[in-house]
Amino acid sequence: MTDFADRDWQLETLAIRTGIDRTQFGEHSEAMFLTSSFVFDSAAQAAARFGGSEPGNIYARFTNPTVTAFQDRLAVLEGAEFCVATASGMAAITSCIMGLLSAGDHIVASKSLFGSTVQLFNTILSRFGIETSYVDLADTEAWERAIKPNTRLLFVETPSNPLTELGDIAALSAIAHRHGALLAVDNCFCTPALQRPLTLGADIVIHSATKYLDGQGRVLGGAVLGSKQLLEPVFGFLRTAGPTLSAFNAWVILKGLETLKLRMEAHSRNALELAGWLEQQPNVSRVFYPGLPSHPQYALALRQQRFGGGIVTFEVAGGREAAWCVVDSTRLMSITANLGDVKTTITHPASTTHGRITPEARTAAGITEGMLRIAVGLESVEDLKRDLKAGLAQ
Ligand SMILES: *Cc1c(COP(=O)(O)O)cnc(C)c1O
């Protein structure tokens, strides 16, 4: 494998050119290696591979050239030394924690995490003696107050879903390091095209590759990135427990990465235009978007992110009835909670993604009945405005 990270190339070049060396056929597009195992030249070579004295592939639960190509490409984009690819975003979070934490350890996490992450922390990790405390994402001092002597990990998602609140990655990494803990950032919403947490001091980056890295809603995938030494036990967990990324999915996401920068900039341009337009609409009481000067953390957004990203949340006057009316009046947008796709999606968080938590907890999280979240895709923004206009007029 060529060491592309040494080359003086820009992100868009690395996203296209990092990968597998050509096979004997001289193919231009990266080859996909659909094989579960690999053969050896001799008994001695088999022994050397298994013993670790000779590098190389053994079995696809451990490594596969297509998966390795995806890992190398995402690693250079995030500025990481090492990447462990996983079967999904949740497999990435699980592998990270199973690799690095033990019974008796403590996690500090933001209240506004992805729903399945909260489920993992509260219902599964708790059974294995790993406890989690939750704090307000934007309240940096609250993070420090929540730290205990056994805190090993600070876990953050920024911007948050659906309120687009931001966590200050540089400040949180300083707090983590002051207390001998690690900072992990779920960079799903921004991707390295907009935000590179490792350069801001984070120790670990987590991805659901299912979202923007694939970018077209085709496959599940995930990744954990950081230094090789730190992530060795995470790779060890994957190799033993088996939540490995398939070669097919790795190939799809590998090709998705080639257009990542273009797509993220286009998602952000469309989202900024739509968010600004929504602010002008009479029945819209509030718009949440980090790229708007009205966002309470606009200064931090400018410092930490290249653009605002593709997620826009807004509140319509008239509660659930009015919000559902907007959803049901759309003809173009897909009514689904998924995000990170070229197709625009619209969802009512209070009755879908955040429908299972109690009304009190929802109110505490700032999620109201009139709130809608749009994951802005790459259709014409004029068509998206027209699609919302009818519902907003009612
Ligand atoms: C979707 C998502 C995940 C989980 O990823 P899967 O690929 O669905 O397992 C984790 N974090 C965030 C922020 C997500 O949006």
The ligand as a MOL file (V3000), in Angstrom:
LIG
                    3D

  0  0  0     0  0            999 V3000
M  V30 BEGIN CTAB
M  V30 COUNTS 15 15 0 0 0
M  V30 BEGIN ATOM
M  V30 1 C -27.0280 6.8490 12.2030 0
M  V30 2 C -26.1370 7.2980 13.2800 0
M  V30 3 C -25.4110 6.3780 14.0510 0
M  V30 4 C -25.5670 4.8760 13.8940 0
M  V30 5 O -25.1360 4.4510 12.6370 0
M  V30 6 P -25.6820 3.1090 11.9340 0
M  V30 7 O -24.8220 3.0250 10.7210 0
M  V30 8 O -27.1370 3.3020 11.6780 0
M  V30 9 O -25.4350 1.9980 12.8950 0
M  V30 10 C -24.5560 6.8720 15.0190 0
M  V30 11 N -24.4180 8.1900 15.2350 0
M  V30 12 C -25.1080 9.1080 14.5100 0
M  V30 13 C -24.9070 10.5500 14.7820 0
M  V30 14 C -25.9830 8.7010 13.5140 0
M  V30 15 O -26.6740 9.6050 12.8170 0
M  V30 END ATOM
M  V30 BEGIN BOND
M  V30 1 1 1 2
M  V30 2 1 2 3
M  V30 3 2 2 14
M  V30 4 1 3 4
M  V30 5 2 3 10
M  V30 6 1 4 5
M  V30 7 1 5 6
M  V30 8 2 6 7
M  V30 9 1 6 8
M  V30 10 1 6 9
M  V30 11 1 10 11
M  V30 12 2 11 12
M  V30 13 1 12 13
M  V30 14 1 12 14
M  V30 15 1 14 15
M  V30 END BOND
M  V30 END CTAB
M  END
